[in-house]
């Protein structure tokens, strides 16, 4: 009897259970605070001015990784060993993307 299907099933059950426990506990805590007189406005999330930059940083980082994979492919086809070519280019282009996102964020905040 094969039980290979139990591993993904157990994983998803663990993830669902963790999220369920988190949400129900947070709800109980909030209800207890409201009963003690806390304002419900306390629980509304306030959008941070930097919240959009996380998306830009993540997007540029993924683009940099993709460009690093492509550059690593060309280096490995050009004669360089495959493993160092891929790793060096992924880190190089990923780092460049993070630096570019930093300067874009700084430029936007200076305005």
MDTraj code that builds the backbone (N, CA, C; nanometers):
import mdtraj as md
import numpy as np

residues = "UNK UNK UNK UNK UNK UNK UNK UNK UNK UNK UNK UNK UNK UNK UNK UNK UNK UNK UNK UNK UNK UNK UNK UNK UNK UNK UNK UNK UNK UNK UNK UNK UNK UNK UNK UNK UNK UNK UNK UNK UNK UNK UNK UNK UNK UNK UNK UNK UNK UNK UNK UNK UNK UNK UNK UNK UNK UNK UNK UNK UNK UNK UNK UNK UNK UNK UNK UNK UNK UNK UNK UNK UNK UNK UNK UNK UNK UNK UNK UNK UNK UNK UNK UNK UNK UNK UNK UNK UNK UNK UNK UNK UNK UNK UNK UNK UNK UNK UNK UNK UNK UNK UNK UNK UNK UNK UNK UNK UNK UNK UNK".split()
xyz = np.array([
    [0.0845, -0.1186, 0.0000],
    [0.0000, 0.0000, 0.0000],
    [0.0889, 0.1247, 0.0000],
    [0.0650, 0.2124, -0.0959],
    [0.1438, 0.3337, -0.1038],
    [0.0807, 0.4446, -0.0219],
    [0.1645, 0.5171, 0.0475],
    [0.1158, 0.6272, 0.1303],
    [0.1800, 0.7591, 0.0875],
    [0.2238, 0.7656, -0.0375],
    [0.2877, 0.8873, -0.0864],
    [0.1924, 1.0058, -0.0884],
    [0.0655, 0.9821, -0.1000],
    [-0.0315, 1.0908, -0.1046],
    [-0.0508, 1.1538, 0.0328],
    [-0.0069, 1.0885, 0.1394],
    [-0.0258, 1.1418, 0.2741],
    [0.0648, 1.2616, 0.3033],
    [0.1795, 1.2679, 0.2393],
    [0.2719, 1.3783, 0.2661],
    [0.2136, 1.5123, 0.2205],
    [0.1667, 1.5264, 0.0956],
    [0.1056, 1.6541, 0.0578],
    [-0.0230, 1.6820, 0.1366],
    [-0.0979, 1.5787, 0.1655],
    [-0.2209, 1.5962, 0.2430],
    [-0.1889, 1.6485, 0.3829],
    [-0.0878, 1.5923, 0.4468],
    [-0.0477, 1.6375, 0.5795],
    [0.0063, 1.7806, 0.5739],
    [0.0797, 1.8127, 0.4679],
    [0.1331, 1.9486, 0.4544],
    [0.0211, 2.0509, 0.4446],
    [-0.0763, 2.0254, 0.3572],
    [-0.1868, 2.1203, 0.3420],
    [-0.2725, 2.1263, 0.4674],
    [-0.2884, 2.0156, 0.5376],
    [-0.3617, 2.0163, 0.6635],
    [-0.2880, 2.1012, 0.7672],
    [-0.1562, 2.0918, 0.7701],
    [-0.0772, 2.1717, 0.8622],
    [-0.0881, 2.3206, 0.8306],
    [-0.0792, 2.3556, 0.7038],
    [-0.0905, 2.4961, 0.6642],
    [-0.2296, 2.5490, 0.6973],
    [-0.3332, 2.4742, 0.6623],
    [-0.4694, 2.5180, 0.6906],
    [-0.4917, 2.5310, 0.8405],
    [-0.4453, 2.4337, 0.9170],
    [-0.4620, 2.4376, 1.0618],
    [-0.3917, 2.5564, 1.1241],
    [-0.2717, 2.5872, 1.0764],
    [-0.1975, 2.7016, 1.1293],
    [-0.2692, 2.8324, 1.0998],
    [-0.3166, 2.8480, 0.9787],
    [-0.3898, 2.9709, 0.9425],
    [-0.5186, 2.9815, 1.0220],
    [-0.5889, 2.8705, 1.0382],
    [-0.7146, 2.8702, 1.1135],
    [-0.6909, 2.9115, 1.2589],
    [-0.5896, 2.8548, 1.3215],
    [-0.5581, 2.8886, 1.4602],
    [-0.5204, 3.0358, 1.4719],
    [-0.4407, 3.0861, 1.3776],
    [-0.4000, 3.2268, 1.3801],
    [-0.5207, 3.3199, 1.3707],
    [-0.6100, 3.2925, 1.2751],
    [-0.7248, 3.3805, 1.2531],
    [-0.8206, 3.3752, 1.3719],
    [-0.8504, 3.2579, 1.4220],
    [-0.9453, 3.2490, 1.5345],
    [-0.8865, 3.3109, 1.6606],
    [-0.7594, 3.2928, 1.6864],
    [-0.6972, 3.3534, 1.8042],
    [-0.6964, 3.5045, 1.7928],
    [-0.6639, 3.5566, 1.6749],
    [-0.6643, 3.7015, 1.6554],
    [-0.8035, 3.7587, 1.6752],
    [-0.9051, 3.6868, 1.6251],
    [-1.0421, 3.7327, 1.6409],
    [-1.0814, 3.7365, 1.7887],
    [-1.0452, 3.6337, 1.8651],
    [-1.0777, 3.6304, 2.0077],
    [-1.0069, 3.7427, 2.0831],
    [-0.8829, 3.7682, 2.0490],
    [-0.8088, 3.8773, 2.1131],
    [-0.8748, 4.0116, 2.0846],
    [-0.9141, 4.0326, 1.9614],
    [-0.9781, 4.1598, 1.9258],
    [-1.1117, 4.1771, 1.9958],
    [-1.1899, 4.0695, 2.0010],
    [-1.3178, 4.0785, 2.0708],
    [-1.2977, 4.1085, 2.2190],
    [-1.1972, 4.0491, 2.2801],
    [-1.1691, 4.0754, 2.4216],
    [-1.1272, 4.2206, 2.4423],
    [-1.0465, 4.2751, 2.3521],
    [-1.0066, 4.4152, 2.3649],
    [-1.1246, 4.5091, 2.3463],
    [-1.2144, 4.4771, 2.2544],
    [-1.3328, 4.5611, 2.2328],
    [-1.4231, 4.5558, 2.3552],
    [-1.4376, 4.4386, 2.4176],
    [-1.5189, 4.4276, 2.5386],
    [-1.4609, 4.5090, 2.6529],
    [-1.3301, 4.5248, 2.6562],
    [-1.2667, 4.6028, 2.7621],
    [-1.2655, 4.7517, 2.7309],
    [-1.3182, 4.7909, 2.6146],
    [-1.3331, 4.9323, 2.5839],
    [-1.2394, 4.9862, 2.4782],
    [-1.1636, 4.9045, 2.4138],
    [-1.0749, 4.9519, 2.3082],
    [-1.1569, 4.9896, 2.1856],
    [-1.1088, 5.0879, 2.1130],
    [-1.1789, 5.1337, 1.9942],
    [-1.1579, 5.0357, 1.8791],
    [-1.2646, 5.0046, 1.8033],
    [-1.2466, 4.9177, 1.6867],
    [-1.1591, 4.9796, 1.5779],
    [-1.1426, 5.1127, 1.5805],
    [-1.0560, 5.1799, 1.4832],
    [-0.9100, 5.1378, 1.5004],
    [-0.8774, 5.0839, 1.6158],
    [-0.7422, 5.0397, 1.6447],
    [-0.6970, 4.9279, 1.5511],
    [-0.7918, 4.8485, 1.5011],
    [-0.7592, 4.7304, 1.4226],
    [-0.7552, 4.7560, 1.2729],
    [-0.7942, 4.8743, 1.2296],
    [-0.7878, 4.9053, 1.0876],
    [-0.6432, 4.9291, 1.0484],
    [-0.6024, 4.8680, 0.9376],
    [-0.4635, 4.8824, 0.8946],
    [-0.4459, 5.0176, 0.8270],
    [-0.3365, 5.0789, 0.8595],
    [-0.3021, 5.2069, 0.7984],
    [-0.1975, 5.1796, 0.6924],
    [-0.2256, 5.2169, 0.5714],
    [-0.1304, 5.1924, 0.4620],
    [-0.0067, 5.2781, 0.4841],
    [0.1061, 5.2133, 0.4866],
    [0.2314, 5.2846, 0.5030],
    [0.2702, 5.3496, 0.3706],
    [0.3387, 5.4617, 0.3770],
    [0.3790, 5.5248, 0.2517],
    [0.4792, 5.4410, 0.1722],
    [0.5490, 5.3490, 0.2362],
    [0.6477, 5.2666, 0.1662],
    [0.5910, 5.1332, 0.1213],
    [0.4614, 5.1095, 0.1393],
    [0.4058, 4.9772, 0.1105],
    [0.4147, 4.9410, -0.0384],
    [0.4081, 5.0368, -0.1282],
    [0.4170, 5.0082, -0.2704],
    [0.5570, 4.9720, -0.3147],
    [0.6551, 5.0159, -0.2380],
    [0.7935, 4.9898, -0.2752],
    [0.8309, 4.8433, -0.2558],
    [0.7626, 4.7751, -0.1682],
    [0.7904, 4.6329, -0.1481],
    [0.7603, 4.5558, -0.2761],
    [0.6521, 4.5910, -0.3412],
    [0.6133, 4.5241, -0.4652],
    [0.7153, 4.5541, -0.5750],
    [0.7563, 4.6782, -0.5846],
    [0.8550, 4.7159, -0.6860],
    [0.9877, 4.6452, -0.6595],
    [1.0300, 4.6420, -0.5328],
    [1.1561, 4.5768, -0.4980],
    [1.1508, 4.4278, -0.5301],
    [1.0406, 4.3643, -0.4951],
    [1.0258, 4.2209, -0.5207],
    [1.0232, 4.1933, -0.6712],
    [0.9500, 4.2751, -0.7457],
    [0.9424, 4.2579, -0.8904],
    [1.0762, 4.2773, -0.9587],
    [1.1489, 4.3820, -0.9207],
    [1.2803, 4.4047, -0.9795],
    [1.3775, 4.2931, -0.9418],
    [1.3657, 4.2419, -0.8190],
    [1.4523, 4.1322, -0.7764],
    [1.4279, 4.0075, -0.8603],
    [1.3008, 3.9758, -0.8855],
    [1.2706, 3.8584, -0.9672],
    [1.3153, 3.8771, -1.1119],
    [1.3011, 3.9980, -1.1640],
    [1.3518, 4.0270, -1.2986],
    [1.5026, 4.0107, -1.3020],
    [1.5717, 4.0582, -1.1981],
    [1.7163, 4.0426, -1.1905],
    [1.7582, 3.8967, -1.1849],
    [1.6841, 3.8154, -1.1100],
    [1.7149, 3.6721, -1.1042],
    [1.6969, 3.6085, -1.2418],
    [1.5890, 3.6454, -1.3106],
    [1.5645, 3.5902, -1.4442],
    [1.6759, 3.6303, -1.5406],
    [1.7169, 3.7550, -1.5351],
    [1.8270, 3.7989, -1.6211],
    [1.9570, 3.7273, -1.5837],
    [1.9757, 3.7011, -1.4547],
    [2.0936, 3.6273, -1.4111],
    [2.0952, 3.4848, -1.4621],
    [1.9794, 3.4209, -1.4662],
    [1.9708, 3.2851, -1.5200],
    [2.0054, 3.2851, -1.6687],
    [1.9529, 3.3836, -1.7406],
    [1.9824, 3.3932, -1.8846],
    [2.1313, 3.4199, -1.9070],
    [2.1874, 3.5127, -1.8289],
    [2.3299, 3.5424, -1.8441],
    [2.4150, 3.4213, -1.8055],
    [2.3742, 3.3486, -1.7027],
    [2.4457, 3.2276, -1.6640],
    [2.4421, 3.1222, -1.7719],
    [2.3299, 3.1115, -1.8397],
    [2.3189, 3.0177, -1.9510],
    [2.4189, 3.0532, -2.0612],
    [2.4241, 3.1824, -2.0955],
    [2.5164, 3.2230, -2.2018],
    [2.6622, 3.2034, -2.1605],
    [2.6931, 3.2268, -2.0330],
    [2.8298, 3.2031, -1.9869],
    [2.8643, 3.0546, -1.9903],
    [2.7685, 2.9708, -1.9494],
    [2.7963, 2.8265, -1.9504],
    [2.8093, 2.7739, -2.0929],
    [2.7351, 2.8316, -2.1861],
    [2.7481, 2.7918, -2.3264],
    [2.8775, 2.8452, -2.3868],
    [2.9292, 2.9532, -2.3287],
    [3.0538, 3.0112, -2.3788],
    [3.1777, 2.9430, -2.3260],
    [3.1623, 2.8457, -2.2406],
    [3.2790, 2.7715, -2.1963],
    [3.3025, 2.7737, -2.0463],
    [3.2345, 2.8585, -1.9722],
    [3.2518, 2.8624, -1.8273],
    [3.1805, 2.7432, -1.7643],
    [3.2279, 2.7006, -1.6471],
    [3.1609, 2.5910, -1.5787],
    [3.0192, 2.6327, -1.5420],
    [2.9275, 2.5374, -1.5477],
    [2.7855, 2.5689, -1.5345],
    [2.7488, 2.6235, -1.3966],
    [2.7915, 2.5569, -1.2906],
    [2.7500, 2.5975, -1.1563],
    [2.7971, 2.7382, -1.1197],
    [2.9262, 2.7697, -1.1346],
    [2.9671, 2.9070, -1.1010],
    [2.9039, 3.0121, -1.1915],
    [2.8806, 2.9772, -1.3166],
    [2.8207, 3.0739, -1.4094],
    [2.6814, 3.1126, -1.3625],
    [2.5991, 3.0133, -1.3298],
    [2.4624, 3.0427, -1.2870],
    [2.4602, 3.1174, -1.1538],
    [2.5342, 3.0673, -1.0555],
    [2.5293, 3.1300, -0.9234],
    [2.5819, 3.2725, -0.9258],
    [2.6923, 3.2944, -0.9935],
    [2.7490, 3.4293, -0.9958],
    [2.6558, 3.5277, -1.0657],
    [2.5972, 3.4872, -1.1761],
    [2.5102, 3.5782, -1.2496],
    [2.3783, 3.6033, -1.1757],
    [2.3244, 3.5015, -1.1106],
    [2.2008, 3.5208, -1.0344],
    [2.2247, 3.6204, -0.9218],
    [2.3343, 3.6025, -0.8469],
    [2.3634, 3.6951, -0.7377],
    [2.3967, 3.8342, -0.7888],
    [2.4705, 3.8423, -0.8977],
    [2.5076, 3.9722, -0.9535],
    [2.3841, 4.0495, -0.9981],
    [2.2997, 3.9873, -1.0809],
    [2.1830, 4.0586, -1.1326],
    [2.0773, 4.0810, -1.0247],
    [2.0638, 3.9883, -0.9306],
    [1.9715, 4.0099, -0.8190],
    [2.0151, 4.1277, -0.7340],
    [2.1451, 4.1380, -0.7067],
    [2.1978, 4.2516, -0.6307],
    [2.1819, 4.3828, -0.7045],
    [2.2078, 4.3806, -0.8340],
    [2.1900, 4.5026, -0.9145],
    [2.0445, 4.5474, -0.9098],
    [1.9518, 4.4535, -0.9175],
    [1.8099, 4.4880, -0.9128],
    [1.7726, 4.5501, -0.7782],
    [1.8284, 4.4992, -0.6683],
    [1.7989, 4.5571, -0.5370],
    [1.8580, 4.6973, -0.5234],
    [1.9760, 4.7192, -0.5797],
    [2.0359, 4.8527, -0.5757],
    [1.9528, 4.9503, -0.6590],
    [1.9082, 4.9065, -0.7755],
    [1.8235, 4.9916, -0.8602],
    [1.6936, 5.0259, -0.7881],
    [1.6333, 4.9288, -0.7205],
    [1.5088, 4.9567, -0.6479],
    [1.5339, 5.0543, -0.5336],
    [1.6502, 5.0462, -0.4691],
    [1.6846, 5.1414, -0.3630],
    [1.6910, 5.2833, -0.4177],
    [1.7596, 5.3005, -0.5309],
    [1.7724, 5.4345, -0.5875],
    [1.6382, 5.4867, -0.6395],
    [1.5547, 5.3989, -0.6928],
    [1.4215, 5.4429, -0.7362],
    [1.3378, 5.4875, -0.6163],
    [1.3443, 5.4138, -0.5071],
    [1.2701, 5.4506, -0.3876],
    [1.3219, 5.5819, -0.3313],
    [1.4530, 5.5981, -0.3282],
    [1.5127, 5.7219, -0.2769],
    [1.4737, 5.8413, -0.3641],
    [1.4747, 5.8215, -0.4958],
    [1.4378, 5.9296, -0.5879],
    [1.2914, 5.9693, -0.5684],
    [1.2056, 5.8707, -0.5485],
    [1.0633, 5.8994, -0.5305],
    [1.0365, 5.9688, -0.3977],
    [1.1088, 5.9286, -0.2917],
    [1.0856, 5.9881, -0.1621],
    [1.1416, 6.1294, -0.1533],
    [1.2419, 6.1622, -0.2325],
    [1.2982, 6.2964, -0.2320],
    [1.2051, 6.3971, -0.2968],
    [1.1131, 6.3528, -0.3820],
    [1.0209, 6.4446, -0.4487],
    [0.9143, 6.4950, -0.3556],
])
top = md.Topology()
chain = top.add_chain()
for i, resn in enumerate(residues, 1):
    res = top.add_residue(resn, chain, resSeq=i)
    for name in ("N", "CA", "C"):
        top.add_atom(name, md.element.get_by_symbol(name[0]), res)
traj = md.Trajectory(xyz[None], top)
